[in-house]
């Protein structure tokens, strides 16, 4: 009985640690990316991200999009990012409120991790990583007509070589011909 109680307490402690971590590892089939999140600046967005990590369902999770200077002919405002998805659409949580860079003070610099969206308030499980500084993705930027920008919530601290490798993948337009599987996303202490 003592051993069982000890095991349950230890499991509870480990689970508590994993959900309170602000550093994460994205393990992909082409290498690892480590990044940190900023819950004090972007609490809604970081909480949403942690919900997906806790769900731990990475079926359908891929980096599937590469936006480079040479593949966005229709856009007058050029950006450089790779875009992925935490999970298949069947496992999406409801969309969250939009935290602008004006509210959070975070900006889209080289290695910034941010949430994808179409309309304000439509953010769910799509995220992207910036390659080089991307001020047009900040509040007031011109990438979206609504000028609300995107919700930055983290920063790559290791693995930008992997991000660039994914960005350089062969693409049909902006869609990678071979999606890069996200094997897991896990907290690191």
N, C-alpha and C positions, 0 to 999 in steps of 0.2 A: 504494500500500500504506500509506504514511504517513497519507494522508487517511482511509482506511478505519479504521485503528487509532485515529486521533484521534476520528473519529465514534463508534466503539464505546465508547471511554472516556468521551466526553461524554454519550452516551446512558445509560451505566451510572451516571454521576454524577447526572444528572437523575432517573433512576429511584430512586436512593438517597435523594435529597432529598425526593421526593414521598412515599415511604413513611415518612419520619421526621418529617414535618410533624405538628403537633398542632392546626392550624387548618384548617377545611374550609368550603367553599362548597356549599350545597345550592341548585341552580338549579331553580326550579319555573316552571310556566307563568304564575304570577301574581306572580313576583318572587323575589329571592334572600334567603337566610338564611345568615349567617356564624356559625360557632361554634367554640369551642376545646374540646379534649379534655384529660383529666387522666390520662395513662398511669401516672404515679407513684402515684396514689391508686387507680385502677381498672384495673390492667394487663390483666386477662382480658377485660373488657368493651371497652376501647379496642382491644385486639388483634383482637377479633372484628369490631368496626366497620371497622378498617383492612383486614381481609381482604375484606370486602364492597366497599369502595372500590377496592381493588386488582383485584378481579374485574371491576369496571367494567361489570357487566351490570345495567342499570336497566330492563330489560323487565319490566313489571308493577309498577314502583315508583311508588307514589302516596301522597299523604295521603288517607285514605279515611274517617277517623273524627273527629268533633268532639264533645267532651264538654263540655257547658255546664251551668250551674245549672238551666236550664229543660228539659233532656232526659234526666234520669236519675231519673225518678219512683220506680223500684223500689229505688234505693240510698239507704240512710239516711246514708251518708257521701258528700258531694258533692265533686267535683273539677272542674278545668278543664284540659283538654289537647287537643292535636290528635295524631292517631296516624297513622303512615305505615309503610312497608315498604321495605327497601332493594332488593328484587328480587322477582320472581315466585317462588312456592313451589317450582317445579322447580329453582331455583338456590340453595336454602337450604343452608347448612353445618350440621353437627350442632350441637345445643344446647350451650350453655356453662354452666359453674358460675356460681352466683348470688353476686355481690358486693354485700352489703348496705350500706346507708348507715352502719350501725354500724361496719363494717370499713373503709370508705373515707373516712369523715368528710364526704362530699359529701351535700348535702340537696336536696330538691326545692323550689327557689326559682323565682321568675318567670324563665322562659327556660331552665331546666334541661333538658338532653337526657338521656333515660333509656331503658332497654330495657323493652319490654312482655313480659309473661309470663302464663301461667296458673298452672302449678305451679312451685315452686322447681326450678331446673335445666332449665326448658323454654325459656329465652331463645334465640332464633335471630336473626331479621332484622327483627322489629317494633320500632319505637322511637316515642317520643312526646316532645313538648315541652310543658312546663308553662306555663300562663298564670296569673299570680299565684302566690303561695307555696302549696305543697301538702304540708304536713307529714304528712297522712294516707297519703302514698305512701312515707314514710321507714320505716326499720326501727322496729317498734313501732306503726306507724300502723294504723288500722282499716279501710282500704280493702279489704284481703284478710284473710280469716279466719286465715291462718297468721301474720300480723303480721310477716312478713319484709320487707315493702316491695318496692321496685323498685330496679334497679341504675342509679343516676345516674352519668354518665360525662362530661358536657360542659355547656357554658353558651353560650347565644346571646349574641353580642357586637354583632351588627348584624342588623336585619331582623325585630324583634318586630312591626313594623307588618304584615309579610307573614304572620306567625304568627296575628295577630289577624284578619286578613282571611280566612284559611283557616277559623279557628274560627267566624266569622260566616256561613259559607256555608250555603245552604239544605240542610236535612237531613231524612231520613226516620228518625226516632228519632235515633240517634247516627251513622248512616251518611250521608256527604255525598251528595247527589243527583248532583252532578258531582264525581267524584274529581279531585284536583289532581295532575297528572302531575309526577313528579320527573324532570327532564331529565337531570341528572347531579349527582354529588357528587364534588368534587375537592379535593385538598389545596391550601392556599395557603401560600406562604412569606413 
